[in-house]
Amino acid sequence: MAEKIGLAIGYAQSHPGEAARILEEQPPAETAAFLERLEDDLIAVVLDEMLPAPAARCVREMDADAAARALSRLRAGAAASILRCLPENSREAFLGKMPKRKSLMCAVLLTYAPDMVGAWVDPLALIVPASATAAEALKRVRDDPYDEFSAVCALDAGKKLLGTVTLDALISAPEDKPIAGLVRPSTSSLPDRATLSAIAGHPGWNERDELPVSDRNQKFVGILRHADLRHGLRELSGADTSPDGGNTLMGFVEASFMGLADIVEATVSSSRGGGSASEREKKS
């Protein structure tokens, strides 16, 4: 059994999308038992490939700390889409276990309906006031632990986006130069309450991989990355994005080592010994 479990873990590492499709069809407790054998980063990869509802059912069955660590490794939009499918008390419990910044990001996204742009933005994009100097802006970059940005957003006194400044421009500018003179004006801003399908064909995507998002008062909300737009559309459609040949690969796996689904089922007793998390909770 140990050898077969090792093969199943290797399969999840090399084909997380196909593994996710199989795991979605298994009882949540069994999927949770299997995922708990994986490293946190790999759990996150597999959860990211799963559709939100089955991923949420699985997360509820997992050890709460392990599930929170995996959710924390997901993009905020992906984590929020899973949390949105949980009962409020479970959702709040997981948010309380996640790092403060990721928890805050998810909490903001959860205020929007899942098909809205606002549900998929990065609300904590790096921002600086337009009055700042290049040196002050660079200090904010160095002090910010969040590294998923390619440009700094410059806001005016009314929190409206003036434009963005690339890191290259900040580094090459004199330290005392106001960043207002380095700003690349933003001509494309997405409304936070527009649907993803409505802005999928926005002409701004032809020029940039991320676009700013503003509320109805034109105040800056965050940025939407095209990768997150695609991810959101996939999750909303429930589409199976397994690459061509996926069925052949799964057939090979099932024929070669009794199938990932069978291995997942067989690991439950050795992984848990005492039933699912929800069952243990009922007994306690």
C-alpha angles and dihedrals in degrees: 000000000000090000092050092048088051090053091049091051090048090051091052089051095050099035108026093158094055091042090052092054090054094043092051089064096051127088107275094239091056093047090049091051091053095045092051088065090062131083115263093251092053092047087055092049092052093044089050089056094048123086112257100249098052090039090054092050089052093047090055090058096048128090102280096231093048091048092049091051091051093047089050090058093056125089109268093249093052093046092048092051089058094042090051089064093056128089111264095253092052091045092052091047092055093045088054091055096047124088110278096246096049090043091053092048092052092046091055093048092049091064089071130072110258094249094053125100090235091063091064104038127112098240093185099059111151108271134181132181114259088238092065123108124236090255092052091048092050090051089056089051092051093046094048113092092195108094103178096106135093098190141025118245116225117209130192124227090277092056091251118141115252094179143281136288121210120228090239090057092050094049095048096044124092110267094243096048113119110240089225084081092053098048120122102213116242111233097169120060122166121217111243093225097049116110121253091240091054094056099035091098096042109144090228089076088067090068107028140033093217132037131195120250125212135185127237090279091053092249115147115261103172141280131292117215118211089231090059091046090056091045092051094049090050093051094046092051093046087224121172104231098184108145121249110284093033093122090053091050093049091047089053092050094049092047094044103049110009092274132283090262092057092046091050090053092047093052095058098087094044093044099043112016089182108054131259125328091255091049092050089049091055091051095049 
